[in-house]
Amino acid sequence: MSGPEVLVVGGGLHGLSAAFHLARRGRRVRVLEAGHLARHASGFSAGGVRTLGRHPAEIPLALEALDLWHRIGELVGEDCGFRASGQVKVAESAADLTVLEERAAALRAGGYTHEEVVDAAGLRRLLPAVAPHVVGGMVARRDGFASPYRTSLAFGRAARALGAEIVEGARVIAAGRRGGLWHLRTADGAEHAAPVLVNAAGAWGARLARHIGETIPLGFNAFMMMLTARMPAFVTPVVGATSRPISFKQAETGQVMIGGGHKGVGSLDTGATALDVERLAYSARTALELFPVLAETRIVHAWAGIEGVTPDDLPVIGASGLHDGVIHAFGFCGHGFELGPVVGDIVAQLATQGFTNRPIAAFAPGRFGGPAGAGTGAALPQPAG
Amino acid sequence: MRDYDLAVTGAGPAGMAAAMEAASLGLSVLVLDEQPAPGGQVFRAVEAAGCDPALAGEFLDAGAALARDFRAALHPGGEVEYSPRSTLWHVDIATGVISVLREGASEEIRVSRLLLATGAQERPVPIPGWTLPGAMGAGAAQILLKTAGAVPQGPLVIAGQGPLTWLLAVQLLRAGAGPVTLLETGGKGALWDAFRAGGLWTGRRLLTKGLALVREAKRRGLKVVRGVRELRAEGEGRVQRVRWAGGEMACDTLLLHEGVIPSTHVSRALGLEHRWDEAQRCWRPVLDEWGATSHGLVAVAGDGGGIGGWEAATATGRIAAIDAARRLGRLPEAEAERRAAPHRARLAAALALRPFLDRLYAPAPEVLVPRDDATIVCRCEEITAGQVREAARLGATGPNQAKAYLRAGMGPCQGRMCGTTVAALIAAERGIPIGEAGALRPRAPFKPLTVGELAALPLETVA
């Protein structure tokens, strides 16, 4: 038989990375993408390649992924726009600095040295244009940024070159298991079947799970981003803050990208997003307070991208607790881009050998109250199920 | 938050006509315009032009009358509020709250209906060398003439086609520019093809106007070269000459023009339904006979809905205003129909010649799809036609994907200059119709605003 051995739902970075790693292992893979590749978070992300400030459970994966990023060209055949610019989190008060120092101490106790506290003078060597009130910060020097869309397409191309099939415009509307195969029907009437199903449907992941009777609590956010006109180079690393949401970087073109967690409005049904102007203004104010040099710079684009968010702000990665042959990898809560190169490999391990050597217990699909549990749904911004 | 029945963006012919009509129907109207004075592009700065002989004719006669009537409708305590030097930069289409930038501060305003009267923009003409200093759009040169009385010195070449090339040639010659050469890019046989489109009798008044212009241009010594293809601009650091298949000419200034296209930046950013118009080789919003779009909040009038010229624009502006009153319950259905009828008749007359003009001045294929891979397509990011073709081969299926991939359209012009070219290049490379490649979806802000201006927005609810 020549049908696929694995069906991957979702043509974002995680689905394409999974397809790539499966194809490398010689598996016949078919990716079903509802729209076009990297249509949502994978195309709209700010593209931070960040180990800095990760939840402890994510650190091992983030560090392994970072090694892959440093040789991404060997992996997928192009550099994906990756630049090891470093990432910095600024401390705007003594209290902020204490938070960072405590975190650094805790990390050291766990054997991690990738995050490093710097004092006010050290910080200004990294960020000469930073506002005077900033008292120090934390730096992860091997971190950086990349182009999310280019990265996603590069994984897709590499997967195709290894024989993976990628079908765009294939929106899954029904799923079920018959005769040992997962059968998916798409909106155009086509049927797809394979023994293994990978759910990499991003913010739509919980909907796909529900199609097969599995309830996983998932909300979504429409994270907003702004891009300015070119300005003279004034900041190299990607910048965040300790006690307020902001993410900030200057590309090689001189354009500055401002993002970091302020939410617009989105619809899972249409995929459409809209800006929340007041919250956008709040982001602009934060950026301006950190870098007064921005005042006269023109904002040329602002947008919002839909991203799945879980109640504990950690992704869903792992085999289904309910069904055989189902592997979930979705709901990355706005910080999944950096993990892409390694999560695909984890999915491939789970799909081909049934286990992984990476620590993923914290991401178990069943952690919210049993495989078929309703979950608490607490703190979900906009329910995405 | 201020509140209006109708906000009109653009104080050109369509916007002015719509505002006057809406006010006469008792609607409260806010007219936003980026320019310091009414007129739009076609009648730009018409109030200040006085009786400048270079601009004599329809520009001064009709344009000044329109602006005068519009000003008269702005009497104190009246229903029309006119806000010049104001930029619409965001619309929350679900709530009808619009964000307007004026004098360095942003304000949010609630509207019951929004009329986009954003007019036309010049079709970008991406020939090799079009980004050299000294090369610019003919429309841009006309703006300089209208607002600053600026007349380029030295040998000047106008290259392209369309009524504006002749009008501008005449205006520049009257103003003392020279010598002026017109390189006409129209295809052989276009005239006969155009005759078959008909409309010549109904449109005879416009046609007569055009013929008079051609006569005056020739009398004033305009040199005309016809059938020009494969045009390129060359020079060290600036334009010094133009070359074409079978000829070349030294010049200090090159004014390019291949007609105008609807300015659909805002309507596309709002996600309204658009279709590719093969006759006019441009995107246009899908509109009903009242100018209503696919969204209940928004209507479009004037050239922004399809190129028709200023007389058609005033008619569609009036019709859209009548529809706004009807939708807001201020005008019964039958009364709306009755009131719109004369404007529909004027519209039909104004558009009669359009199929003829569209065929006569259809841009050559290479205007939409530059042949030379080295030709710059996106001026802001200096992206070439070859890079766009490469992105298409690598999987970019339309201009939105190319934007994410190449950053084409992410510069300060926000894709106004490259959006259509990128779509056409990708469509050609993939062997699909342009309509299938899709229109570039611009993002807010519709016009750039500074970080400082955005940060100064009064915050009501965000902690």
Chai-1 contact restraints between the chains, C-beta under 6 A:
chainA,res_idxA,chainB,res_idxB,connection_type,confidence,min_distance_angstrom,max_distance_angstrom,comment,restraint_id
A,H36,B,T397,contact,1.0,0.0,6.0,A-B,restraint_1
A,G43,B,A404,contact,1.0,0.0,6.0,A-B,restraint_2
A,Y149,B,A404,contact,1.0,0.0,6.0,A-B,restraint_3
A,Y149,B,Y405,contact,1.0,0.0,6.0,A-B,restraint_4
A,L153,B,G395,contact,1.0,0.0,6.0,A-B,restraint_5
A,A229,B,P412,contact,1.0,0.0,6.0,A-B,restraint_6
A,L275,B,A444,contact,1.0,0.0,6.0,A-B,restraint_7
A,V277,B,H90,contact,1.0,0.0,6.0,A-B,restraint_8
A,V277,B,S99,contact,1.0,0.0,6.0,A-B,restraint_9
A,E278,B,L459,contact,1.0,0.0,6.0,A-B,restraint_10
A,E278,B,V462,contact,1.0,0.0,6.0,A-B,restraint_11
A,R279,B,V462,contact,1.0,0.0,6.0,A-B,restraint_12
A,A281,B,L454,contact,1.0,0.0,6.0,A-B,restraint_13
A,A281,B,L457,contact,1.0,0.0,6.0,A-B,restraint_14
A,Y282,B,V462,contact,1.0,0.0,6.0,A-B,restraint_15
A,A284,B,V451,contact,1.0,0.0,6.0,A-B,restraint_16
A,A284,B,L454,contact,1.0,0.0,6.0,A-B,restraint_17
A,A284,B,A455,contact,1.0,0.0,6.0,A-B,restraint_18
A,R285,B,A455,contact,1.0,0.0,6.0,A-B,restraint_19
A,L288,B,V451,contact,1.0,0.0,6.0,A-B,restraint_20
A,L288,B,A455,contact,1.0,0.0,6.0,A-B,restraint_21
A,L294,B,V451,contact,1.0,0.0,6.0,A-B,restraint_22
A,A295,B,G452,contact,1.0,0.0,6.0,A-B,restraint_23
A,E296,B,T450,contact,1.0,0.0,6.0,A-B,restraint_24
A,T297,B,V451,contact,1.0,0.0,6.0,A-B,restraint_25
A,R298,B,P448,contact,1.0,0.0,6.0,A-B,restraint_26
A,R298,B,T450,contact,1.0,0.0,6.0,A-B,restraint_27
A,I299,B,P445,contact,1.0,0.0,6.0,A-B,restraint_28
A,I299,B,P448,contact,1.0,0.0,6.0,A-B,restraint_29
A,I299,B,L449,contact,1.0,0.0,6.0,A-B,restraint_30
A,V300,B,P412,contact,1.0,0.0,6.0,A-B,restraint_31
A,V300,B,Q414,contact,1.0,0.0,6.0,A-B,restraint_32
A,V300,B,P448,contact,1.0,0.0,6.0,A-B,restraint_33
A,H301,B,R443,contact,1.0,0.0,6.0,A-B,restraint_34
A,A302,B,R443,contact,1.0,0.0,6.0,A-B,restraint_35
A,A302,B,A444,contact,1.0,0.0,6.0,A-B,restraint_36
A,W303,B,R443,contact,1.0,0.0,6.0,A-B,restraint_37
